[in-house]
Amino acid sequence: MVMKKIIVVGAGKIGSTIAEMLASTGDYHVTLVD
């Protein structure tokens, strides 16, 4: 299976929550930029 690459810009309350949810599925390689 190919992991999808996601960049989340903004590590505030919403950005960090979204990044955590995406990463926890195991389907995404998440890069978090603040």
Number of C-alpha atoms within 10 A of each C-alpha: 4 7 10 10 10 14 12 14 13 13 14 10 8 10 16 17 12 16 21 13 13 15 15 11 8 11 13 17 15 20 12 16 11 9
